[in-house]
């Protein structure tokens, strides 16, 4: 009987080790993706996404030309996202004085972001990331499958200068402007 019990324990431990190894091989990389977070001073991940204006945008197309700001938001046509979009759109004249390319971005389909942009008459592109690949790279994909409301400020060389995680939707345009100034982004020069 002791021999049979010993054999059962031995096989049970072997099975347990197989389960643990399977978990480590499969779950840990997924967990690592979820907890990896970009930091100021690191290169911003490349992206190529459609904009609400029908054009396709990549981070690399602005390298050496202008800083890029990406304001991630959870979902088009929701109250907080609508308010954020409107306040940024209303600030277009003052924001336009700076040599900065800025976008809003969500994991919504391009058609939805196009309608959202048209309804609120935005002068900047809203990027669509329905595959959620960019949201994952930037560490903004929430457990619910939406982008969290974070804004990334990226310099002309593609380096992250600031990650703003405290967005006030009622003052989003003013926040962008204050950060443009604080980061030393240049104004457009008249010719």
Secondary structure, 3 states (H helix, E strand, C coil): CHHHHHHHHHHHHHHHHHHHHHHHHHHHHHHHHHHCCCCCCCECCCCEEEECCCCEEEHHHHCCCCEEEEEECCCCCCHHHHHHHHHHHHCHHHHCCECEEEEEEECCCHHHHHHHHHHCCCCCCEEECCCCHHHHHCCCECCCCCECCCEEEECCCCEEEEEECCCCHHHHHHHHHHHHHHCCCCECCCC
